[in-house]
Amino acid sequence: MNTEQIDVLVIGAGPSGTVAASIINKAGYTVKIVEKEQFPRFVIGESLLPRCMEALDEAGFLPALKEKGFQEKFGAKFINSQKEVMDFNFSDQYTKGWTWTWQVKRADFDHALAQEVEKMGVPVEYKTAVTNIEFSGTDSVTTVTTPDGGTKQIKARFIVDGSGYGRVIPRMFNMERPSELPSRKALFTHVRDTRRMNYVEPNRILIVDHQPGVWIWGIPVSDGTTSCGVVSDAKFFEDFPGTPEEQLRAIIASDINIKERFEGCEFLFEPRVLQSWSASCDKFYGDGFVLTGNVTEFLDPVFSSGVTLAVTSSQIAANLVIKQLNGEEVDWQKEYMDRMMIGVNAFRTYVLAWYDGSLQKIFFNEDRPQDNVRKICSVLAGYVWDDTNPFVRDSQNCVNRLIRMIDLNKKIIAFNNS
Ligand SMILES: Cc1cc2nc3c(=O)[nH]c(=O)nc-3n(C[C@H](O)[C@H](O)[C@H](O)COP(=O)(O)OP(=O)(O)OC[C@H]3O[C@@H](n4cnc5c(N)ncnc54)[C@H](O)[C@@H]3O)c2cc1C
């Protein structure tokens, strides 16, 4: 069988794979990406967060991305069924960092990253899927299927698994752990957003609190189309019979915030369904490999954290891989997994508070203290490793305290008015 030898094999050419490959390649190691699909390929997840720009910058991707003219994103607008609005502006946040990012069609964005990493000298082998890995210490031999239907082996000194929902290493080595979050379902498509310009801030991402436990996204991108989807538990969808298109059209028509804008819009593809996406695994590393991106822990789409966690984990992991290949000691638990979990756990607080409805008490209350809003804004910008921010460091207590304060204020106002 055909066998080749490289320093680092990266599985998956999504954002986590290409960011890791670029950073390791720049350090002078030989890197190759194997990717199961042919690019461009569809993947959901159009809304990025400002923190991801730091990882894209270190990977050297920003100049090429800027040339693509993707829709710029400066904040996020939350709205509820009483039409109360919480509009976050990333320029008004606690953490000093990026104040903008992009809303992108992921097929185009991921393809741009893959093309750029190839220009940097990293081969990307498409239609090449990993089917087996054998480790011997930190060295490995990976078997892949090739586009011509054959197989070959790749020997590597280290593997970065950025295989997303493929979860190659966790599945192969029995490392998967069920998520603590309940299973949810999403139904989504891209629509031709012809009425966009009738609205104030037509390009702002919209997160609509449709009813308890059910929310709808609208993410406008630069070609005049908008990603639109609904997330809930599976039971909610049972009230909407018919095809996926009929279901999504009926849900759009039932929402006072998006009905006018999206009712009757052309759908660019038959709405797709994804469900039970939350996943985790025992460890994010092992002898000779590290897991990055969605393979590690993916919580929920509500705060658009997926790509940011994907590229930030890759940025941190890639630098640790370089350190290890340089012959230095790496404490993977402390320097990687514990660090990643700080960000994951901060996001988890807000995801749980969104679904139990308590976060909405903060968002849709005009008495929310602006100083606290700025700190929450930094979380929503992806700055979930800034331990000077109490809404990161002690997220649960801060959120609980703020909700108690808002509740108390409401009672005082009600008492004074009685
Ligand atoms: C409903 C929903 C909405 C979302 N919305 C957002 C959003 O607005 N913003 C956001 O940031 N995130 C969002 N996400 C999350 C986002 O989709 C992911 O977090 C993101 O794509 C992760 O990037 P990644 O590089 O880890 O994986 P991916 O982008 O999935 O890339 C992994 C790659 O690995 C390849 N692969 C898989 N198996 C193999 C194999 N055996 N061999 C070789 N290659 C393989 C795949 O083909 C794929 O191209 C959403 C998720 C869901 C479920």
The ligand as an SDF file (V2000), in Angstrom:
LIG
                    3D

 53 58  0  0  0  0  0  0  0  0999 V2000
  -28.4300   24.4680   13.7480 C   0  0  0  0  0  0  0  0  0  0  0  0
  -27.0110   24.9460   13.9010 C   0  0  0  0  0  0  0  0  0  0  0  0
  -26.6960   26.2820   13.6410 C   0  0  0  0  0  0  0  0  0  0  0  0
  -25.3900   26.7450   13.8070 C   0  0  0  0  0  0  0  0  0  0  0  0
  -25.1220   28.0720   13.6290 N   0  0  0  0  0  0  0  0  0  0  0  0
  -23.8730   28.5330   13.8850 C   0  0  0  0  0  0  0  0  0  0  0  0
  -23.5650   29.9260   13.7360 C   0  0  0  0  0  0  0  0  0  0  0  0
  -24.3900   30.7480   13.3510 O   0  0  0  0  0  0  0  0  0  0  0  0
  -22.2830   30.3040   14.0180 N   0  0  0  0  0  0  0  0  0  0  0  0
  -21.3140   29.4300   14.4160 C   0  0  0  0  0  0  0  0  0  0  0  0
  -20.1770   29.8460   14.6920 O   0  0  0  0  0  0  0  0  0  0  0  0
  -21.5790   28.1160   14.5210 N   0  0  0  0  0  0  0  0  0  0  0  0
  -22.8200   27.6490   14.2640 C   0  0  0  0  0  0  0  0  0  0  0  0
  -23.0710   26.3080   14.3690 N   0  0  0  0  0  0  0  0  0  0  0  0
  -21.9510   25.4150   14.6860 C   0  0  0  0  0  0  0  0  0  0  0  0
  -21.0270   25.1860   13.4860 C   0  0  0  0  0  0  0  0  0  0  0  0
  -21.7170   24.4800   12.4850 O   0  0  0  0  0  0  0  0  0  0  0  0
  -19.8170   24.3630   13.9160 C   0  0  0  0  0  0  0  0  0  0  0  0
  -19.4550   24.6780   15.2300 O   0  0  0  0  0  0  0  0  0  0  0  0
  -18.5860   24.5930   13.0330 C   0  0  0  0  0  0  0  0  0  0  0  0
  -18.8660   24.2290   11.7140 O   0  0  0  0  0  0  0  0  0  0  0  0
  -17.4180   23.7830   13.5790 C   0  0  0  0  0  0  0  0  0  0  0  0
  -16.3080   23.8610   12.7170 O   0  0  0  0  0  0  0  0  0  0  0  0
  -15.3110   22.6220   12.6260 P   0  0  0  0  0  0  0  0  0  0  0  0
  -14.1690   23.0680   11.7860 O   0  0  0  0  0  0  0  0  0  0  0  0
  -15.0300   22.0940   13.9750 O   0  0  0  0  0  0  0  0  0  0  0  0
  -16.1260   21.4730   11.8840 O   0  0  0  0  0  0  0  0  0  0  0  0
  -16.7850   21.4370   10.3820 P   0  0  0  0  0  0  0  0  0  0  0  0
  -16.9970   22.8010    9.8790 O   0  0  0  0  0  0  0  0  0  0  0  0
  -17.9610   20.5310   10.5010 O   0  0  0  0  0  0  0  0  0  0  0  0
  -15.6440   20.7390    9.5310 O   0  0  0  0  0  0  0  0  0  0  0  0
  -15.2640   19.4030    9.7370 C   0  0  0  0  0  0  0  0  0  0  0  0
  -14.8260   18.7850    8.4270 C   0  0  0  0  0  0  0  0  0  0  0  0
  -14.3430   17.4470    8.6820 O   0  0  0  0  0  0  0  0  0  0  0  0
  -14.6920   16.6200    7.6010 C   0  0  0  0  0  0  0  0  0  0  0  0
  -14.6910   15.2060    8.0210 N   0  0  0  0  0  0  0  0  0  0  0  0
  -15.6170   14.5750    8.7970 C   0  0  0  0  0  0  0  0  0  0  0  0
  -15.2980   13.2580    8.9150 N   0  0  0  0  0  0  0  0  0  0  0  0
  -14.1510   13.0670    8.2210 C   0  0  0  0  0  0  0  0  0  0  0  0
  -13.3390   11.9290    7.9530 C   0  0  0  0  0  0  0  0  0  0  0  0
  -13.6600   10.7030    8.4120 N   0  0  0  0  0  0  0  0  0  0  0  0
  -12.2380   12.0910    7.2030 N   0  0  0  0  0  0  0  0  0  0  0  0
  -11.8950   13.3120    6.6880 C   0  0  0  0  0  0  0  0  0  0  0  0
  -12.6550   14.4290    6.8930 N   0  0  0  0  0  0  0  0  0  0  0  0
  -13.7500   14.3040    7.6520 C   0  0  0  0  0  0  0  0  0  0  0  0
  -16.0850   17.1080    7.2220 C   0  0  0  0  0  0  0  0  0  0  0  0
  -16.4100   16.7680    5.8960 O   0  0  0  0  0  0  0  0  0  0  0  0
  -15.9610   18.6110    7.4380 C   0  0  0  0  0  0  0  0  0  0  0  0
  -15.6880   19.3300    6.2460 O   0  0  0  0  0  0  0  0  0  0  0  0
  -24.3730   25.8360   14.2110 C   0  0  0  0  0  0  0  0  0  0  0  0
  -24.6790   24.4990   14.4340 C   0  0  0  0  0  0  0  0  0  0  0  0
  -25.9760   24.0400   14.3030 C   0  0  0  0  0  0  0  0  0  0  0  0
  -26.2830   22.6030   14.5850 C   0  0  0  0  0  0  0  0  0  0  0  0
  1  2  1  0
  2  3  1  0
  2 52  2  0
  3  4  2  0
  4  5  1  0
  4 50  1  0
  5  6  2  0
  6  7  1  0
  6 13  1  0
  7  8  2  0
  7  9  1  0
  9 10  1  0
 10 11  2  0
 10 12  1  0
 12 13  2  0
 13 14  1  0
 14 15  1  0
 14 50  1  0
 15 16  1  0
 16 17  1  0
 16 18  1  0
 18 19  1  0
 18 20  1  0
 20 21  1  0
 20 22  1  0
 22 23  1  0
 23 24  1  0
 24 25  2  0
 24 26  1  0
 24 27  1  0
 27 28  1  0
 28 29  2  0
 28 30  1  0
 28 31  1  0
 31 32  1  0
 32 33  1  0
 33 34  1  0
 33 48  1  0
 34 35  1  0
 35 36  1  0
 35 46  1  0
 36 37  1  0
 36 45  1  0
 37 38  2  0
 38 39  1  0
 39 40  1  0
 39 45  2  0
 40 41  1  0
 40 42  2  0
 42 43  1  0
 43 44  2  0
 44 45  1  0
 46 47  1  0
 46 48  1  0
 48 49  1  0
 50 51  2  0
 51 52  1  0
 52 53  1  0
M  END
$$$$
